[in-house]
């Protein structure tokens, strides 16, 4: 009868080594079926028994390191860290000469755990140490070196060391590209590389890198449909945002439509993420002066947002972006009633939510004030311009050309209300401000 076929009572009657083998084998079997809770319990018992063999016995190292892995997979990061640190101590004292590959692996696993705990400074040091051991053991082109560089790049990015992170990712990619069956790793690293390149404002460089990540994801599982690959939503959206920064709006639309197709397939037509893509497409169309098609996309997005709002789940910033883009459409299409109603809805949204009173809010107030002024509703117009003035003073300071614009508009309203003295005061303030700004330029 095999040792792992014994019941608990039989195991207790066996010699220590046989008992250890039975429990360790049971733990390993549980781990292979990803039953990490049972595996952790058994590895903990195996480690307790292995201590009787002495600290230098490799069975203790194996039990403790496997216990650490199970606890990591269970999300018990503090316990996993403690176990990995004990395994590292055992390795350093007894096994570095006989198991160098395990040495690097344990250090790497500890670094990953620390990284997940957002202790990036500590994790960075362990990734570097693991990489040095791997390089000395199996050379600088070893697969494990690439894995270390990948983890290191995440820590460097989190610590704001963007240029160092870029170098680490590029080194990892250079290694992965020499190895078979690494499309998944390459796709992720190309995605990370694109992200850090965009963070540096290098949009033209970032686009082909992210497109390469998309290509690799599509090649990874060619037999499977890519319409459910949610990672491609984010990748296509990032490509689109970079293209928008480069004013390459037609190309941006193609990426956004690819993201929209997957989003709709995965989440449905009435989801906020679907609305988000529709708004971005509408923005591109507005920038191409295609206001009719833009209006169609944005109206569809607004229907989704209003439905979500009624269910209490809408993001007010998303609603604001959609309404603002629609005001551009209605203005350019000459639909004055819709233009006015949308501006009023947008102002009401800002006043009824915790959205920051930033430049978009001030711009909306200026536009709405101009509508009221054209309709000879000077009191309402003045209130809008005064609110815009306060918002812009907070944003830009007391001396700025956009602040001066508000002063001029208030002056115009006051003049039409026959408040000529007040109008003159606001006009003079604006003129003096513009004169000062001109001398400083």
C-alpha positions, 0 to 999 in steps of 0.5 A, a space after each residue: 500500500 502506498 504511503 499516501 493511500 493510508 488513513 489518518 490513524 495509519 499515518 500516525 502509526 508510521 515512522 516520521 519520514 513516512 508520515 512526512 511523505 504522506 502529508 507532503 504528497 497529499 499537500 502536493 496533490 491538493 496544490 495541483 488541483 489548485 485547492 490551496 487552502 487544503 494544501 496550505 494546511 498540509 504543507 504547514 503540517 509537513 513543515 512542522 514534521 520536517 523541523 525534526 529532520 533539522 534545519 539543513 534538511 531540504 524537506 523543510 525548505 520545500 515545505 516552507 516555500 510551498 506553504 508560502 506559495 499557497 498562502 500567496 495564492 490565497 491572498 494571505 500576503 503577510 503570512 506568505 511573506 513570513 514563510 518566504 523570508 524563512 525559506 530564504 533564510 534556510 536557503 542562504 544558510 544551507 542550500 545556495 551551493 546545491 540549489 541555486 535555481 531555487 535561491 533565485 526563485 524564492 527571492 523572486 517570489 518574495 519580491 512579487 509578494 512585497 510588490 503586491 503589498 505595494 512595498 515597492 522599494 523593498 521589492 525592487 531590491 529583491 528583484 535586482 538580487 534575484 536577477 543578479 543570481 540568475 545572470 550569474 547562474 544561467 547568463 543574462 539571456 535566461 528566461 528568469 532574468 526577463 521575469 525579474 526585469 518585468 517585476 522590477 519594471 513594475 516597482 520602478 514605475 510605481 516609484 516614479 522611475 519611469 525612464 529606468 522602468 522603460 529600460 527594464 521593460 525593453 531588456 525583458 522584451 529583448 529576452 522574451 523575443 528570443 524564447 518560444 511560446 512567450 506571446 502572452 508575456 510579450 503582449 503584457 510587456 509591450 503594453 507596459 512599455 507603451 504605458 510608460 512611453 505615453 507617461 513621458 508624453 511620447 505619443 507617436 512612439 507609444 502608438 506602434 508599441 501598443 499596437 504590437 501588444 494588440 497584435 500579440 494578443 490576437 496571435 496568442 489564441 488565433 483559434 479563439 474569438 477576440 471579441 471577448 478579450 477585455 484586455 484589448 478594450 484598454 489597449 485600443 483605448 490607450 492607442 486612441 487617446 494617444 492618436 487624439 493627442 496627435 490629432 490623428 482623429 480618423 485613426 483614433 476612431 478605428 481604435 475606438 470602434 475596435 474597443 467598442 465592438 468588444 465592449 458591446 459584446 462583453 458588457 452590452 449596449 447599455 453599459 457605462 463602458 459602452 457609453 464611454 467609447 461612444 463619447 470618445 468617438 463623438 469627440 473625434 467626429 467633432 474634431 473632424 467637424 462631422 457634427 451630425 455623425 458625432 451627435 448620433 454617437 453622443 445621443 446614443 451615449 446619453 441615453 445609456 447614461 440617463 438610464 444608468 443615472 436612474 438606477 443610481 450608477 452614473 459617473 457625473 464626469 462622464 455625463 458632463 463630458 457627453 453633454 459638453 460634446 453635445 453642446 458643440 454639435 448643437 451649436 455647429 448644427 444651429 439647433 439653438 433650443 437643444 443647445 440651450 437646454 443642454 447647456 442648462 442641463 450641464 450647469 445643473 449637473 455641476 451644481 448638483 454634484 461634487 464635480 470640480 468647478 474646473 475649466 469645462 464648467 467655466 466654459 459652459 457658463 460662458 456659453 450659456 451666458 451668451 445664449 441668455 444675453 442674445 435672448 436679452 435675458 441680461 440678469 441670467 447672463 450676468 449671473 452666468 458670467 459672474 459664476 464663470 469669473 469666480 471659477 476662472 479666478 480660482 483656476 488661473 489667478 486674478 490676472 489672466 486673459 480668460 478672467 479678463 474675458 469674464 469681466 468684459 462680458 459682465 460689463 456688456 450685460 451691465 451696459 445693456 441693463 443701463 448700469 453704465 457706471 458699473 459697466 465702466 468699472 468692469 470694462 476698465 478692470 479688464 482693459 488694465 488687466 490685458 494691458 499688464 499681461 501684454 507688457 509682461 508677455 
